[in-house]
């Protein structure tokens, strides 16, 4: 659930998914990228947060993945693709090598938000507008259907 924005003046690397995004997508079993017990709302039934290493722990059921944005972003997407059941929220950096290998090469669909979503701080307060647009990456037909049923505004591309 964390994100690291390059223009982050406060050097804060924990940015939470707005609750309305997860609510629109339905119930998730696991969030392996949670801020742990410090979260202001639930995104899944089970949360892995620091000091846990959610990347190496067992993944079960339908996964919500808002990974730390940075060098390891695409390792999280690789793990989600291998798991095959879940949705990731990442920057829509469609030209990057990681996006080509872990999204274009493996995902079932990509949903591009209309406009930029505002993330939240661990305190629950709303953060600033990020420096890039965001997208949802689905790794199963069922998760693509959940995006289609949602009231989220944007464009869905089935791959």
N, C-alpha and C positions, 0 to 999 in steps of 0.2 A: 503494500500500500504506500510505499514511499516513493518519492520522486526527487531527483536532484536537478534543479534548474541551474544552468550555467550562469545566469545573471542574478543569482540569489545573493543579495547584498549581506544578509544576515548569516550566510553560510549554514543554513538549515537544510538538511537533506530529507526531512520527513514531511511529505505532503500527502494528505489523505484524499481519497476519492470522495467527491460530493455524495452525500447519502442518497440523493434522488437518482443518481446513475445506477447504483446497485439495486435500489428498490425496483426500478423499471425492468431489471433483467431477471428477477426471481431469486429463489433461494440458492445459496452456495453452501457447500459442505466444508470447504477449506479455504482460508486465506493464508498462504505461506509467507506473505510479505507484510504482515501486520505490525503496528507499533506495540503489539502485546497488550498488556493490561492498561496502557495509557490511552487507549483509543476512546473517543467520545461516543462512538456507535459501532455496532457489529456489522461486519460485511459477510460473515459466514458463521457456521456453527462452531468450527474449530479455527483458532488463530495461532499461527506461529509468529513470534516476535522476539526481538533480541532479549536474551542472549542466544536464543535458538538460531540454528542455521537452516532456515526453511528451504533453502535450495537443496540440501542433502537429506532432509528428513523425509519420511514416507508421505506420499500424496494419496489422498482418498477422495472418491466421489467427484462432484462438480467443483472446480477450482476457480476462485476469483484471484487474479494476479495483477496487481498494480506494482510492478517491481521497482527497486531502486534504479533511477535513471543514471546511467553512466556506463562504465566499462563492462559491467556484468548484465546489463539489460537483456541482451540476446541469449545469454546462458539461461536466464529464467524462461524466455520464450522457447528455447530448445527443450527445456524440461517439460513445459506445458504441452508442446507438440508431441513429445514422447508419451505423456500421460493421456492425451487425446480427449480430454473432457474438461472444457473450461473456456474462460474468456480473459483476455489480458487488456489492460488499458495502458497504452504507450504513446509517445509522441509519434506523429505521422511523418517520420523521416524516411520517406519511401525510396530515397535514392541510396541509402546506406547499404553496405555489404551485408550487415546483420539483418536488415529488413528483407533483402533479397533472399537470404538463405533460410531465415526462420519464420518469415511471414509469407512472402510470395511463393516460396518453395514448399511450404508445409500446411498453411492455414486453410480452413474451409471458406472463410469470408473475412472481409474487413469492412468496418463501419466507420465512416468519416463524419465526425460531428460538424454541424453547421455552426461556425464560430468557434471560439475557444472557451473551454470550460474552465471554471475557477476551482482550484483545489483548496483544501482547508489545512490549517495547522493542527497539530496534535491537541491543542486546546479546544478545537472545534471552530475557532473563528476562521472566517473566509480569508484566503490569501489573495495575492495579486494575480493578474492575468499572466499565464506562463509565456515563455518566449517562443513557443511553437504550438501548432494545432495538435490535437489528440485524436486517437482512433481506438476502436475496440477491435481486437483480433480474436476470432472464434476458431476453435480447433475441432468442432464437430457440427454435424447437421442440426443436432438438437439445440446447440448454443446459437447457431445462426437463426433458427426459428424463434428463439427467445428474443433475439435482437429485433426480428421482424415484428413480433407481437408487442414490443415495447412502444412507449410513446416518445422515444428519443428522436430528435430532429437531426437529420443528416442523410447521407447516402450510403447504402449497403452494396457492396460488390461481392458476389459469390465467385469464388475462384475455381 
